């Protein structure tokens, strides 16, 4: 028990030192650069994307939509497959999504959308299948 207490205190002390600027290699951005930096979310991946999914393992129902509309970093709609969709895209373009079809068939979808192109992998543990996907911003 004493070991864990020492480990926790050491961790807290280290993070406190960093918060106080004790880290010698920390360089602040020049004021002009910090002021001209773009906001965290520009248009980026927002918009319409065509998606082409391929199955490389197993046989699955059509769970991956052929078109995604992204608004404010979230999947606003999905077309081309009879699924309910949920997902988001972070500031770096990483996408995480889940598509649920009839009969509780579920596909998980992840990858990167950046520069008008995207790619990644998908899988369905309910149907024991998966593959890859590519996307292009419309």
Number of C-alpha atoms within 10 A of each C-alpha: 5 7 7 9 10 11 11 12 11 12 12 12 12 13 13 12 12 13 10 8 11 12 12 7 7 9 8 7 9 8 8 8 9 10 10 8 8 9 8 10 13 11 10 19 29 21 17 19 22 19 20 15 20 13 16 11 13 12 11 17 14 16 25 30 20 16 20 22 19 20 16 16 21 18 21 17 16 22 16 14 16 15 21 16 21 16 18 18 23 17 13 13 18 17 22 19 17 20 22 19 17 11 7 11 17 22 26 19 21 20 19 20 24 16 11 13 16 21 19 18 17 22 24 22 11 12 15 12 17 22 16 18 19 18 22 17 19 11
